[in-house]
């Protein structure tokens, strides 16, 4: 059994979800906002589980991304994102030019995007802290942070 999260492009209603369950013959559990679903799929491996979900649900639901719920032995999550044929061809051409497989090329692109996001997030935090520390003492900032942590627990 493989647990997979389905991220939808929009929220689905109860009728649409019921129809997808019947058409796909898969047990689907929806999040509160119905933009994400969880499904358990019987398959020999995660790749086959992902293919089974696409085959059974691609016409029944507005699927954006499929992602394994648990990391594999390599510590990575398996993601499946639909791409138009022309986009996939561009990936293949760029990967070939770089001497890589399309999968490796895409893995590297995602890793670089995540690194940029972490860097951007850290920079935003630095700027926010600079603003706070110009207006308040470090003691005031840490005391308020400690107070909020206590309140949230």
N, C-alpha and C positions, 0 to 999 in steps of 0.2 A: 504494500500500500504506500502511496506517495501523496503527501499533502501539498496542495498547490493553491496559491492565492491568485484570484482573478481580479484585476483592476479594470473597471469599466470606464468608458468615456463619458457616461452619464448615469444617473440613478435609474434603476428599473423599478417598475411597479410590481405589486403582488401578482397580478395576472401574468405579466411578462415573465416573471421569475418562475411561476408554476409551469408555464408552457415550456420554458427552457429545461426545467427538471424532467418533464415528461419527454421532450424531444431528445435530450441528451442522455437520458437514463442514467444520470449521475446525481448523487446527493449533494445539494448546494446549500450552504449556510451563508446568509447575507449579513453584512454589517448593519448597524443601526441606520446609517444614511443610504444604504443599498447601492453604494458605489464600489464596494469590494465584496467578493464572494470567496468562500473557502470550499474546497472540494477534496475528497479522498478518492484516489484513482488506483485501481488495481492494474499494475503493469510490471514488466520485468525490470525496467529501469526508469529513471526520471524522464529521459528523452522520449521514451515511448508513452509515458503518462501525459506529457505535454502534447504530443501529437494526437493522442486520443481526445484530449479536451478540445483542441482546435477542430478536429474532424467532427466532433459531436455538437459543439456549441458555437462555431464561428458564424452561423447564420441565425442563431437564436438570440444571441446577446451582443451588445456593443462592446466587444472586448478591446481593451487598450494594451494590456500587458499580462502575461502569465509569469508567475515567479514561484519557485520552490519555497516552501515555508521554512525548511531546515537546510543548513549548508551541507554540501557534499563532503566527501573525505578530504578534499583539497581546501575546505573552509570557505568555498565560494557558493553563491546561490545561482541557480540556473534561471535565466530569464528568457522569455520568448516574446519578441515584439514583432508585430506584422509590418512588413515593408513592401512598398510597391516594387514591381519588377525593375523599374528604372533606377530606384534607389539602391536596390541590391546589386545591380550591375555596376553602379558607381563605386560601391564598396569593394566589389571584386576587382575592379580596375585599379583602385587606389592600393588595395592590399597587394596585388601583383606587382605594382610599381615599387612598393616597399619591400617586396620579397617575402610577404607573409600570407597566411591563409586569411580569408575574410573574417573568420571567427576570432583569430588572434588580433587582427587589425581593430575589430570592434571592441574587444576586451581592452586593448590599449587606449582607445578613444574614450571609453567609459571611465577607466582608471584616471586618465588625465582630467576629464571633466569633474570627477569627484575631488581630485586634488585641488583644482581651481575653486570649486565650491567651498572646500574647507578653508582655503586661503582667503577667499572673499569673506567668509563668515568670521574668521579671526580678525580680519581688517575692520569689519563693521563693529565688532566687539571692542577692538582697540580704540576706534573713534568714539564710541559711546562712553567708554571709560574715561577718555580724555575730557569729554564734555562734563561728566560727573565730577571728576577730580578738580576741574577748574572752579566748579560751583560749591563743592563740599569737601570736607577734609576726608582723608582715607578712613579715619575712625568712624565718621558719620556713615560713609558708604558701607563699610563692613558691618556696622551695627544694624543698619537697615536690612542688609542682605540676610544676616543671622535671624532677625525678627521675622522676615518673610518665610524663611525656611522653617522656623518653628511653627508658624501659622499654617503652613501647608501640610505639616505632618499631623 
